Amino acid sequence: MRIERVELFTVRLPLRSPYETSGSRETHQTRVIARVESEGAVGWGESVAPETPWYSGETPDTIWWLLDAHAIPRLLATDLAAPEDVGRTLDWIREHRMAKATIEMAVWDLFAKRQGVPLAVLLGGTRDRIPCGVAIGIQPSVERLLERIARELEGGYRRVKVKIRPGWDGHVAEAVRNRFPDLPFQLDANSAYTLADVALFKRIDAYTPLLVEQPLAEDDIVDHATLQKQILTPVCLDESIRSAEDARKAIEIGATRVINIKAGRVGGLAESKRIHDVCEERGVPVWCGGMLEMGIGRAANVHLASLPNFRLPGDVSASARYFETEIIGEPFTVERDGTMKVPTGPGIGVTVLEDVVRKLSTRTKEYRA
């Protein structure tokens, strides 16, 4: 298959409420959206890089540059026999995984639509529904956090993830467990701690969180292995896992007992599937992380989370939690049982509101073979 046409769009939308972590406070999301076309079929992909480089070295501007200067010209000159060929074609590009994922996920959508099957089928998914969790940013007070958790549980979510940072950690875990004795909850540190904080995590053990996500440096696995040996709470790695090889090494040295897979961060769906398979072979569960995606990225996450080793509820929340404006015609909702339906239409299975994307876009460029 030859890609005949590519379009890029930059879309910036306000969040319903600010989202605060140990590294940033975000009020808007800016996404580069890729539209790829071949023989009348259209595929869509969405970038996940935050507006500032606090989470990774990538931003919407670097994504646009990489796609414009390198990735798209190379792909337009390449015959693609399978969506995995995108990764092989762009493998010469060091890093820039979020940029490569933007176009790679669009090509997966394109291939699935050309075959007339849901993306989940092409990926090897086995579920028609996925369990859903919700991530809650740092709140103005513990009481506000507890009120927010109560509202989310009323909405059907099966587990809650709470962001932590130094000074907003042990007492928060204690308050959550005291108010909700049976709640499955996770803690996400976004690399805010060091091994000097072992005593804090030993204290947190008493409140039995499901896991603590990425407590130490974003590029570390060695210190995480040291930490895991000293605490009961499972360590979950996110930023440290950029590939299936990273996952294999982290598991082998005991640095992690759970892995969070974010397709938009690791280079796309093909690498996500490889990470999934490596973890499944070694008995390590995975779950699908979120990056405050708009509808296109959210749809891809839902299909990915249908794979069998996604054994924990992911951060695949309802569309309406984050944005007032929709760019898809069938927003995702969470059922009362805490699950979300996997779309059954071809590709990502939702209608991209192309006129809305074009209207909202602050930058657009077209490429042809």
QUIBELWO-V688176 format. One record per residue. N is the residue number from 1. OMEGA is omega in radians with two decimals (NA if undefined). BURIAL is I if it has 9 or more other ideal C-beta (glycine too) atoms within 8 Angstrom, else O. Layout:
BEGIN
N & OMEGA & BURIAL
N & OMEGA & BURIAL
END
This chain:
BEGIN
1 & 3.03 & I
2 & 2.99 & I
3 & -3.08 & I
4 & -3.03 & O
5 & 3.05 & I
6 & 2.98 & I
7 & 3.03 & I
8 & 3.09 & I
9 & 2.94 & I
10 & -3.12 & I
11 & 3.11 & I
12 & -3.12 & I
13 & 3.06 & I
14 & 3.01 & O
15 & 3.09 & I
16 & 3.08 & O
17 & -3.13 & O
18 & -3.14 & O
19 & -3.02 & I
20 & 3.08 & I
21 & 3.11 & I
22 & -3.07 & I
23 & -3.06 & O
24 & 2.96 & I
25 & -3.01 & O
26 & 3.11 & I
27 & 3.14 & O
28 & 2.97 & I
29 & 3.07 & I
30 & -3.09 & I
31 & 2.91 & I
32 & -3.12 & I
33 & -3.14 & I
34 & 3.05 & I
35 & 3.13 & I
36 & -3.02 & I
37 & 3.06 & I
38 & 3.08 & I
39 & 3.06 & O
40 & 3.09 & O
41 & -3.09 & I
42 & 3.06 & I
43 & -3.07 & I
44 & 3.05 & I
45 & -3.09 & I
46 & 3.10 & I
47 & -3.13 & I
48 & -3.08 & I
49 & 3.04 & I
50 & -3.09 & I
51 & 3.10 & O
52 & -3.02 & O
53 & 3.13 & O
54 & -3.06 & O
55 & 3.06 & I
56 & 3.11 & O
57 & -3.09 & O
58 & 3.05 & I
59 & 3.07 & I
60 & 3.14 & I
61 & 3.13 & O
62 & 3.11 & I
63 & 3.13 & I
64 & -3.11 & I
65 & -3.08 & O
66 & 3.13 & I
67 & -3.08 & I
68 & -3.01 & I
69 & -2.98 & O
70 & -2.96 & I
71 & -3.06 & I
72 & 3.09 & I
73 & -3.13 & I
74 & -3.10 & I
75 & 3.13 & I
76 & -3.14 & I
77 & -3.02 & O
78 & 2.96 & I
79 & -3.10 & O
80 & 3.12 & I
81 & -3.11 & O
82 & -3.14 & O
83 & 3.10 & I
84 & 3.14 & O
85 & 3.10 & I
86 & 3.13 & I
87 & 3.14 & I
88 & -3.14 & O
89 & -3.07 & I
90 & -3.06 & I
91 & 3.14 & O
92 & 3.14 & O
93 & 3.12 & I
94 & 3.09 & O
95 & 3.12 & O
96 & -3.08 & I
97 & -3.14 & I
98 & 3.10 & I
99 & -3.14 & I
100 & 3.13 & I
101 & -3.10 & I
102 & -3.12 & I
103 & -3.14 & I
104 & -3.11 & I
105 & 3.05 & I
106 & 3.13 & I
107 & 3.04 & I
108 & 3.10 & I
109 & 3.14 & I
110 & -3.14 & I
111 & -3.14 & I
112 & 3.12 & I
113 & 3.10 & I
114 & 3.10 & I
115 & 3.13 & O
116 & -3.12 & O
117 & 3.03 & O
118 & 3.09 & I
119 & 3.14 & I
120 & 3.14 & I
121 & -3.14 & I
122 & -3.13 & I
123 & -3.07 & I
124 & 3.12 & O
125 & -3.08 & I
126 & -3.08 & O
127 & 2.99 & I
128 & 3.05 & O
129 & 3.09 & I
130 & 3.08 & I
131 & -3.02 & I
132 & 2.97 & I
133 & -3.11 & I
134 & 3.11 & I
135 & -3.12 & I
136 & 3.13 & I
137 & 3.13 & I
138 & -3.04 & I
139 & -3.13 & I
140 & -3.14 & O
141 & 3.10 & O
142 & 3.14 & I
143 & 3.09 & O
144 & 3.09 & I
145 & -3.12 & I
146 & 3.07 & I
147 & 3.13 & O
148 & 3.11 & I
149 & -3.13 & I
150 & 3.12 & O
151 & -3.12 & O
152 & 3.12 & I
153 & 3.06 & I
154 & 3.11 & O
155 & 3.03 & I
156 & -3.08 & I
157 & -3.04 & I
158 & 3.10 & I
159 & -3.09 & I
160 & 3.01 & I
161 & -3.09 & I
162 & 3.08 & I
163 & 3.09 & I
164 & 3.04 & I
165 & 3.13 & I
166 & -3.08 & O
167 & 3.11 & O
168 & -3.00 & O
169 & -3.03 & I
170 & -3.14 & O
171 & 3.08 & O
172 & 3.10 & I
173 & 3.12 & I
174 & -3.13 & I
175 & 3.13 & I
176 & -3.11 & I
177 & 3.13 & I
178 & -3.13 & O
179 & -3.07 & O
180 & -3.01 & I
181 & -3.06 & O
182 & -3.04 & O
183 & 2.93 & I
184 & 3.13 & O
185 & 3.14 & I
186 & 3.05 & I
187 & -3.12 & I
188 & -3.04 & I
189 & -3.09 & I
190 & 3.00 & I
191 & -3.03 & I
192 & -3.00 & I
193 & 3.06 & I
194 & 3.12 & O
195 & 3.06 & O
196 & -3.10 & O
197 & -3.12 & I
198 & -3.11 & I
199 & 3.10 & O
200 & -3.08 & I
201 & 3.02 & I
202 & 3.07 & I
203 & -3.12 & O
204 & 3.09 & I
205 & -3.05 & I
206 & -3.09 & O
207 & 3.00 & I
208 & 2.98 & O
209 & 3.09 & I
210 & -3.10 & O
211 & 2.95 & I
212 & -2.99 & I
213 & 3.04 & I
214 & -3.14 & I
215 & -3.04 & I
216 & -2.96 & I
217 & -3.02 & O
218 & -3.13 & O
219 & -3.03 & O
220 & 2.84 & I
221 & -3.07 & I
222 & -3.14 & O
223 & 3.07 & I
224 & 3.08 & I
225 & 3.09 & I
226 & 3.12 & I
227 & -3.08 & I
228 & 3.12 & I
229 & -3.02 & O
230 & -3.11 & O
231 & 3.13 & I
232 & -3.12 & O
233 & 3.10 & I
234 & 3.02 & I
235 & 3.06 & I
236 & 3.11 & I
237 & 3.12 & I
238 & -3.06 & I
239 & -3.12 & I
240 & -3.07 & I
241 & -3.13 & I
242 & -3.08 & O
243 & 3.08 & I
244 & 3.10 & I
245 & 3.06 & O
246 & -3.13 & I
247 & -3.14 & I
248 & -3.10 & I
249 & -3.13 & I
250 & 3.13 & I
251 & -3.08 & I
252 & -3.14 & O
253 & 3.08 & I
254 & -3.10 & O
255 & -3.05 & I
256 & 3.04 & I
257 & 3.12 & O
258 & 3.10 & I
259 & 3.07 & I
260 & 3.14 & I
261 & 3.03 & I
262 & -3.04 & I
263 & -3.10 & I
264 & -3.12 & I
265 & -3.02 & I
266 & 3.09 & I
267 & 3.07 & I
268 & -3.02 & I
269 & -3.13 & I
270 & 3.12 & I
271 & 3.08 & I
272 & 3.14 & I
273 & 3.10 & I
274 & 3.09 & I
275 & 3.09 & I
276 & -3.07 & I
277 & 3.10 & I
278 & -3.13 & I
279 & -3.14 & I
280 & 3.13 & I
281 & -3.08 & O
282 & 3.07 & O
283 & -3.13 & O
284 & -3.13 & I
285 & 3.06 & I
286 & 3.01 & I
287 & -3.02 & I
288 & 3.11 & I
289 & 3.12 & I
290 & 3.11 & I
291 & -3.11 & I
292 & -3.10 & O
293 & 2.89 & I
294 & -2.96 & I
295 & -3.09 & I
296 & 3.12 & I
297 & 3.12 & I
298 & 3.14 & I
299 & 3.13 & I
300 & 3.12 & I
301 & -3.13 & I
302 & 3.12 & I
303 & 3.12 & I
304 & -3.08 & I
305 & 3.09 & I
306 & 3.10 & I
307 & -2.91 & I
308 & -3.08 & O
309 & 2.99 & I
310 & -2.96 & I
311 & 3.12 & O
312 & 3.08 & I
313 & -3.11 & I
314 & 3.07 & I
315 & -3.13 & I
316 & -3.02 & I
317 & 3.12 & I
318 & -3.12 & I
319 & -3.01 & I
320 & -3.10 & O
321 & -2.94 & O
322 & -3.01 & I
323 & 3.01 & I
324 & -3.04 & O
325 & 3.11 & O
326 & 3.01 & I
327 & 3.02 & I
328 & -3.06 & I
329 & -3.11 & O
330 & -3.09 & O
331 & -3.14 & I
332 & 3.13 & I
333 & 3.10 & O
334 & 3.13 & I
335 & -3.12 & I
336 & 3.12 & O
337 & 3.09 & O
338 & 3.12 & I
339 & 3.10 & I
340 & -3.14 & I
341 & 3.01 & O
342 & -3.10 & I
343 & -3.08 & I
344 & 3.10 & O
345 & -3.13 & O
346 & 3.10 & I
347 & 3.14 & I
348 & 2.94 & I
349 & 3.06 & I
350 & -3.13 & I
351 & 3.06 & O
352 & 3.14 & I
353 & -3.00 & I
354 & 3.13 & O
355 & 3.11 & O
356 & 3.12 & I
357 & -3.13 & I
358 & -3.12 & I
359 & -3.09 & O
360 & -3.01 & I
361 & 3.08 & I
362 & 3.10 & O
363 & -3.08 & O
364 & 3.03 & I
365 & -3.12 & O
366 & 3.12 & O
367 & 3.07 & I
368 & -3.12 & O
369 & NA & O
END
